[in-house]
């Protein structure tokens, strides 16, 4: 008569199987979350970095970070910077 001498999975096999199952379900849940948020996001939800200097200046004035005098000074400075960036115009 043959007796059962093991031949099954050792402790590390159970551990490996458990870790693989947790990893699989973790990746599956993450993938569902990622695709749902990617499909349902709105572009205006993302913060904009940089942008139009005049718009940023207008926003700072609206938030009260700067006063009207500082606003005019910075607006004039931006206007000068834009005109020098374009380069000197040649007379015709």
C-alpha positions as CSV (number, residue, x, y, z in Angstrom):
1,X,0.0,0.0,0.0
2,X,1.3,3.4,-0.9
3,X,1.4,6.1,1.7
4,X,1.2,9.8,1.1
5,X,4.7,11.2,1.4
6,X,4.0,14.8,0.6
7,X,4.5,15.7,-3.0
8,X,2.4,18.8,-2.6
9,X,3.3,22.4,-2.5
10,X,5.8,23.5,0.1
11,X,5.3,26.7,2.2
12,X,7.1,28.9,-0.3
13,X,4.7,27.7,-3.0
14,X,1.8,28.9,-0.9
15,X,3.5,32.2,-0.3
16,X,4.3,32.7,-3.9
17,X,0.8,31.9,-5.0
18,X,-0.7,34.3,-2.4
19,X,1.7,37.1,-3.5
20,X,0.9,36.5,-7.2
21,X,-2.9,36.6,-6.4
22,X,-2.5,39.9,-4.5
23,X,-0.4,41.4,-7.3
24,X,-2.9,40.3,-10.0
25,X,-5.9,41.8,-8.2
26,X,-3.9,44.9,-7.3
27,X,-3.0,45.5,-11.0
28,X,-6.5,44.7,-12.1
29,X,-8.1,47.2,-9.7
30,X,-5.5,49.8,-10.5
31,X,-6.1,49.4,-14.3
32,X,-9.9,49.8,-13.8
33,X,-9.3,53.0,-11.7
34,X,-6.8,54.4,-14.2
35,X,-9.0,53.9,-17.2
36,X,-12.1,55.2,-15.5
37,X,-10.3,58.4,-14.4
38,X,-8.7,58.8,-17.8
39,X,-12.0,58.7,-19.5
40,X,-13.9,60.9,-17.1
41,X,-11.4,63.7,-16.6
42,X,-12.0,67.1,-18.0
43,X,-9.1,69.1,-19.4
44,X,-9.9,72.2,-17.3
45,X,-9.4,70.1,-14.2
46,X,-5.7,70.0,-14.7
47,X,-3.7,73.0,-13.5
48,X,-2.0,75.0,-16.1
49,X,1.6,75.9,-15.6
50,X,3.0,79.0,-17.2
51,X,0.7,80.6,-19.7
52,X,0.1,84.1,-20.9
53,X,1.9,86.7,-18.7
54,X,-0.9,89.2,-19.1
55,X,-3.5,86.7,-18.0
56,X,-1.4,85.8,-14.9
57,X,-1.0,89.5,-14.2
58,X,-4.8,90.0,-14.5
59,X,-5.4,87.1,-12.1
60,X,-2.9,88.5,-9.5
61,X,-4.7,91.8,-9.6
62,X,-8.1,90.0,-9.2
63,X,-6.8,88.1,-6.2
64,X,-5.5,91.2,-4.6
65,X,-1.9,90.2,-4.7
66,X,-0.9,93.4,-6.3
67,X,-2.4,96.9,-6.4
68,X,-3.4,98.9,-9.5
69,X,-0.1,100.9,-9.6
70,X,2.0,97.7,-9.5
71,X,-0.4,96.2,-12.1
72,X,0.2,99.1,-14.5
73,X,4.0,99.1,-13.9
74,X,4.2,95.3,-14.7
75,X,1.9,95.6,-17.7
76,X,4.0,98.3,-19.2
77,X,7.1,96.3,-18.5
78,X,5.6,93.3,-20.2
79,X,4.7,95.4,-23.2
80,X,8.2,96.6,-23.5
81,X,9.5,93.1,-23.2
82,X,7.2,91.9,-26.0
83,X,8.3,94.7,-28.3
84,X,12.0,94.0,-27.8
85,X,11.4,90.3,-28.2
86,X,9.9,90.9,-31.6
87,X,13.1,92.8,-32.6
88,X,13.5,96.2,-34.2
89,X,11.3,96.8,-37.2
90,X,13.0,98.0,-40.3
91,X,11.7,101.3,-41.8
92,X,10.3,101.0,-45.3
